Amino acid sequence: MRNLFITTAIATTLAGTAYAEDTATGGPIISGEFSIDIAENAAGNYGATTGLDLGIDAVGLAQVDLDFALDGNAIVLDDWTVGTSVAGALGVSLGTDQGVMPGAEGEQTLAAPAMGTAVKVEVGDAAVAVGFTDIAADLTDISNIQGAYTLELGTMAATVGGDYNLDSENIVLGAGVGGFNVAGMADLGGAVTYDVDAEAIGYEVTADAFGVTGYLNGDDGDMLQNIGGEYTYALGGAEVTAGAAYNITNETFTPTVGVNFSF
């Protein structure tokens, strides 16, 4: 709750500053998305998870992103980011969702190094994020450092990245590619990660075509573990999604349904 008050205060202050400078910036732009996702839970029942994503863009000054979730009967701040850019080339942000490692869609088999509150610096196509073990207790206690570089190749984008954990001294390497168009009908992509300590390779291949996003993934021990897909349909001012994931190893099938309202 304390973080919620602090982050809301920062967002209000930045938005107020932008409003005062509306001659140069045009005032803050507020956008967001409300989502309802239905999926099977651990108890075998189908439950609904709600979320609210608010963005405040004070052009030329700051960007604020607040992701809320419903926890029981309380609305809690799930993720937050406060950032700014300088001359359109240098970006600096602080928040809880600052990881720069390449990702994909299902991501069940990709190595995903945890990163708490972190500072991220972006210069052109390069990004570096520094995570803190407990930012409130000790700013000098750094948990991990991540770096990534993205190369644009026409409609394609290739990203290489890495994570170094200062406590365990473990290194995780990753690479991802997206936007590879096939005959103007489908976009292919994917990602691969390598965990040095675990000596484990994980991969995922994705495809987007006709509103459907599909994926399959595995690792060096079992090349085919999960397969899934999701279809997105625009209905008025909302987006309706329906999908499913199938775990080949456990033979479990998990359908999902969601509705997103953007504003």
N, C-alpha and C positions, 0 to 999 in steps of 0.2 A: 504494500500500500504506500509506503514511504517513497519507493521508486516512482510509483504512479504520480504522486503529487509533485515530485521533483521534475519529472519529464514533462508533465502538463504545464508546469510553471515555465520551463524553458521554451516549450512550444508556444505558449501564450506571449512570452516576452519577445521571441523572434518574430512571431506573426504581427505583434503590435508595432515592432520596429519597422517591419516591411510596410505596414499600413501608413505609418507616419511618413514613409518615403515614397508614397504612391505616385508622386510626380515622375520619379525615375523608374519605378518598378511596376507600376500598375496595381499595386496591392497584392496581398497573398492569395494564392490559388489553393482552395481546399478540395480535395478529392478523396474518394474512399470506396470501399467494397464491403458489403455485408454478405456472409456466406452461411449456408446450412448444409452440412455434409452428413449423410446417413450411411452407416457401415456396421458390420457385425463386430461386437465387442468380445472381451475375454469370457464373459458369462454366456456367450452364445446367443445373446439378444441383439436386436438392431437398435442402436441409439443414434441420436442426432447431436452433432457438435456444431456450435455456432461460433462465428468469428467476425470481428470488425477491424478493418484496416483503414486508418485515417492517414492521409498525407497532406502536409502543409508546405507549399512551395512558394517561398518569398523570393521571387526572381531576382537574381543578383546578390542575394544575401544568404539565405539558408534553406535547407530542406529538412523536414521533420516527418518521420514515419512512425506511427503508433499502431501496434497490432494487439487487439484485445481478444480475450477468449472468455467463455462462460464456464466458471468453476462452481458447480452446484447452483446456488442462487446468487452468486457474486460475480461481477465483471472484474477480471484481473488483467493487468498489463502483461502480455505474453512476450513480446519483443518490442524494442524501441531503437530508433536511430536518429541522431541529430548530426547534420553535416552542412558543409558549405563548400563552395568552389571559388577559385581565384583565376580570373582571366580565362575561364573555360578550360584550363589545362591541368590545374592542380586541384584535387578534391581531398578533403579531410573530413572524416566522420567518426563518431563515437557511438557505440551501441552494443546490442546483444546479438546481432545477426550480421557479423562483419567477415565471415569466412570467405576465402577467395579460391578454395579448391574447386576443380572442375566437378560438375555433377551431371545427372541424367534424369530419368523419370522415376523408375521404381526404387533404384538405389539399394536393394536388399543386400547385394554382395560387394558393393564398393566400400572401401575403407573411408570412414568419416571421422576424422580427428575432431574432438570436441573443442569448442572455443567459447568461453564466456564473454563477459564484457570486454570489448577490444577497441583499439584505435586503428583505423584504416586510412592509408594514404594512397591516392591514385594519381599517377603522372602519365598521361597519355594512355597507352595500352598496358601499362604495368601497374600492379597493385601489391602493397605489403600491408599485412595486418598483424598487430601485436596484441596478444590476449593476456589478461590479468587473472591471477588466481583468485584474488578478492580485492577489487579496486577500492572498496571502502576501508579495508584494513591496511593495505600496503601497496602503494603505487609502484614500488620497485620489484615486487614479486611477480615476475612474468611467467606465465604458464607455457605458452608456445608462440611461435612466429610462423606465419604463412606468407608465401609469395606466389605470384602468378603473372604470366604474360600472355596476352591474346594477340594473335596475328590474323588480320582480316585478309581473306583471299577471295575477292569477288563476293559471291553470295555466301561463301563459307567462312567460318571462324574457327580457328584452332587455338586451344589454350593449354599451356603447360604450367604446372604448379607443384608446390611442395610444402610440407608442414614439418617443423622441428619442435619436438617437445623437450623443454629444458629440464624437466624432472626425470623423465625416463630416458632421455637422449635418443628417443626413437625418431625415425624419419619415415614419412609417408610421401610417396611421389604420385602424381596424377597427371593425366592428359585427357583432353576432351575435344571433340570436333562436332560441328553442327552445320546445317544448311546445305548439305551436299544434295543437290537436286537431281532427280532421275527422270528424264523425259518430261519435265514440267508437271509431273503427276505426284511425286512424293519427295519429301525431304528426309534424308538419312543422317544419322548422327550416332554418338555414343561416347563412352568414357571408359578409362581403364585406370586402376590404382595398384600400387605396390607398397605393401607394408614391410619395411626392412626387418624389424625384429621378428615378426610372425612369418616372414618369408612367404607371404601370401599375395597372389594376384587376383584381383576381381575385375570383372568387365560387365559392360551393358551396351546393347545395341538398341537404338530407337528409330522409329519411322513415323512420319506425319503425312497423312493423305486423306483428303475429303472429310476433314473434321475429326478424324480418328488418330489418336496418338497411341502407338503400340510399342512394347519393349520386350526384350528377353535378356536374361543375365545369368551369370554363373561365376565360378572361380576356377583356379587351376586344379582343384580337387574334384569338382563336379561341374562340367562345362555348361550344363543346362539345369538350372534350379527353379527359376521363376519366369512366368510369362504373363503379360497383362496388357490391358488397353483401356482407353477411355474415349468416349464420343462427346463432343461439345456441340450444343444446338442453341442458337440465339432465338429467344422467345420474348418478343417485345423488348422491354428494357432489362431483361434478365438473361443469364446464361445457364442452361440446364446441362448437367454432365451425368453420364451414366457409364460405369466401367466395371471391371472385374480383374482380379489377380488370381493366378493359379500357381500354387507351390507344388512343383512336380515331385520334389523329394517327399513331402508330407502328404501329398494328394489332397490338399485343402483348397477350397474355392471361396473367394471373398468378393462378393459384389458390392458396389458402392453407387450412391446417387447423391448429387449435389445441386444446389441452386445458388448462383451468385448474382447480387444486385450491385451494379456500379453507379457511382454518382460523382 
